[in-house]
Amino acid sequence: MSNQQLIPLSVPNIAGNEWKYVKDCLDTGWISSVGSYVTQFEQMVAQFAGAKYGVATVNGTSALHISLLLSGVKPDDYVILPNLTFVASANSIKYIGAEPILIDADPDYWQMDLDLLEEFLENETDEKNGELIYIQDGRRIAAIMPVHILGNMCDMDRFASIIKKYPLPVVEDATEALGTRYKGKHAGTFSPLGCFSFNGNKIISTGGGGVIVSDNEELAKKAKHITNTAKASADEYYHDEVGYNYRLVNILAAVGVAQMELLPAFIKRKKEAVAFYKKELAGVADIRFQKESPDVETNGWLFTIQTKHQQQLLDHLNANKILSRRFWMPMNKLPMYKDCPYIQKKDNADYIYNTCLSIPCSTSITDEQLEIVAKEVKLALS
Ligand SMILES: *Cc1c(COP(=O)(O)O)cnc(C)c1O
């Protein structure tokens, strides 16, 4: 046991103009769902990602929910999803009354296994009247949601070439991937609608928040409309469909604008932490890192190592006030999703869950803290 301060896993870093912009909201009274920071935040995120439009939402989950709705997902449909993801991805499907078809993870990249996806689409689906059908029960497969897990990405060219043979709209869960690029193209822009999250542990945070990005003006307008209670008149309470109150308030968007100003520095710091850990921990015991394709530039969101001695390492780190966490429990292990179709051969998701640990990598982490973490990891496994 040491006397050192707790080293958190990944916490918000309030280091710029947050206070100033929030004070501006408070001073002017523009604290709620209308205000210039909302528009500014939407534009900053869209511009950073290289998309034409951005629509701010109350969180990443609501961004996913709305994107699925606008992609035409209906009750009783299926949506293809990696089994290894955070529960919000699956929940956004359930909110519509649809159900995920879970695909196992690739053992090296920990993203959706594209071999399994290809086999599944080829052997277990059929096309009827321009719609994709799951042969086993005749239900429609309405969309696919790749999740850029830990800010990494799968081979997106191969992904595109697999799904282009099928009527299968894509909604990207890029909630962990702000700052990640594949062949120079930003995550979230490989589908008509891409979703980001600004939850407390993400690379930048608004406390809670999300943004949908799109290059399609009509879809972006629809997203704005339906997240704004579908109010169709400026001066009357006329709503033309059941909308949602999913707006991000100005006061949080103000935090977001300040955080976006810091994003390049945050990405730089995440990459320094990744480089440091990789140098220090390479060859230590049986440690493996998440594989990265040379085509992918990751944002280094949450540094995660793989070892068979997971429990031993977890206990040692937490006893030494170094916060370390397992991966999310795979969706097929949760009561709501245990009966969903699960496409797998070796259940890599389970193996990853039982061997991986994320270690501290906040953008505010100091060099000294990085050294302490690396030292304790080595000690725990020696
Ligand atoms: C963070 C996250 C979300 C969205 O979470 P919110 O807390 O609603 O912003 C969705 N999917 C994944 C994979 C995430 O990590």
The ligand as a MOL file (V3000), in Angstrom:
LIG
                    3D

  0  0  0     0  0            999 V3000
M  V30 BEGIN CTAB
M  V30 COUNTS 15 15 0 0 0
M  V30 BEGIN ATOM
M  V30 1 C -20.0890 6.2470 -24.3430 0
M  V30 2 C -20.7070 5.3010 -25.2680 0
M  V30 3 C -22.0010 5.5110 -25.7860 0
M  V30 4 C -22.8610 6.6800 -25.4430 0
M  V30 5 O -22.9470 6.9150 -24.1000 0
M  V30 6 P -23.6250 8.2080 -23.4550 0
M  V30 7 O -23.2360 8.0610 -22.0350 0
M  V30 8 O -25.1010 8.0700 -23.6910 0
M  V30 9 O -23.0950 9.4460 -24.0810 0
M  V30 10 C -22.4790 4.5980 -26.7160 0
M  V30 11 N -21.7420 3.5570 -27.1340 0
M  V30 12 C -20.5020 3.3300 -26.6600 0
M  V30 13 C -19.7150 2.1700 -27.2130 0
M  V30 14 C -19.9430 4.1740 -25.7010 0
M  V30 15 O -18.7040 3.9320 -25.2410 0
M  V30 END ATOM
M  V30 BEGIN BOND
M  V30 1 1 1 2
M  V30 2 1 2 3
M  V30 3 2 2 14
M  V30 4 1 3 4
M  V30 5 2 3 10
M  V30 6 1 4 5
M  V30 7 1 5 6
M  V30 8 2 6 7
M  V30 9 1 6 8
M  V30 10 1 6 9
M  V30 11 1 10 11
M  V30 12 2 11 12
M  V30 13 1 12 13
M  V30 14 1 12 14
M  V30 15 1 14 15
M  V30 END BOND
M  V30 END CTAB
M  END
